[in-house]
Amino acid sequence: MSDTGRENRRRHDASLGKRQSRQAREGGAWRRDERLERLAAAAAQGHRLSPSERIQLGFYNNGKAAAEAEGLDVTGGN
């Protein structure tokens, strides 16, 4: 790996660590969003989503899966 590649990797790792630290301080990164839950249900029924909606839903679902893997309740129940 070139010196430039190593430096870019170091910067990426540093920014990732900062983001994870901020998320830990804020009590977790994932919060249930009813609008996105409705959007996911509509997509499951075959409704077309705009590109930005697909991207938002992808990030939301990735966060939801990570929260579930950490043992957090992602069902919305109290």
C-alpha positions in Angstrom: 0.0 0.0 0.0 1.3 3.4 -0.9 2.0 6.1 1.7 -1.0 8.0 0.4 -3.2 4.9 0.8 -2.0 4.4 4.4 -2.7 8.0 5.3 -6.2 7.9 3.8 -6.9 4.7 5.8 -5.6 6.3 9.0 -7.9 9.3 8.5 -10.9 7.0 7.8 -10.2 5.0 10.9 -9.9 8.1 13.0 -13.1 9.6 11.7 -14.9 6.2 12.3 -13.6 6.2 15.9 -14.9 9.7 16.5 -18.3 8.8 15.0 -18.6 5.7 17.2 -17.5 7.7 20.3 -20.2 10.4 19.6 -22.8 7.7 19.1 -21.9 6.0 22.4 -22.1 9.4 24.2 -25.5 10.1 22.7 -26.9 6.7 23.9 -26.9 4.9 20.6 -27.2 5.8 17.0 -30.5 4.1 16.1 -33.9 5.5 17.0 -37.2 4.1 15.7 -38.7 6.3 13.0 -42.4 5.7 12.2 -42.2 7.4 8.9 -39.4 5.1 7.8 -41.3 2.1 9.2 -44.3 3.1 7.0 -42.0 3.5 4.1 -40.5 0.1 4.6 -44.0 -1.4 4.8 -45.0 0.3 1.5 -41.9 -0.9 -0.2 -42.6 -4.5 1.0 -46.0 -4.2 -0.7 -44.4 -3.3 -4.0 -44.7 0.5 -4.0 -41.9 2.3 -5.8 -39.5 4.4 -3.8 -37.5 7.4 -5.0 -33.7 7.0 -5.0 -33.4 9.2 -1.9 -36.1 7.2 -0.1 -34.3 3.9 -0.9 -31.0 5.3 0.4 -32.7 6.6 3.6 -34.4 3.2 4.1 -31.1 1.4 3.5 -29.3 3.4 6.2 -32.2 3.0 8.6 -32.4 -0.8 8.1 -28.7 -1.1 8.6 -28.9 0.8 11.8 -31.9 -1.2 12.9 -30.1 -4.5 12.2 -27.0 -3.3 14.2 -29.2 -2.2 17.1 -30.9 -5.6 17.1 -27.6 -7.3 17.1 -26.6 -5.3 20.2 -29.7 -6.6 21.9 -31.8 -3.4 21.7 -35.6 -3.5 21.3 -36.3 -2.5 17.7 -40.0 -3.5 17.7 -41.3 -0.1 19.1 -42.9 -1.7 22.1 -42.7 -0.2 25.5 
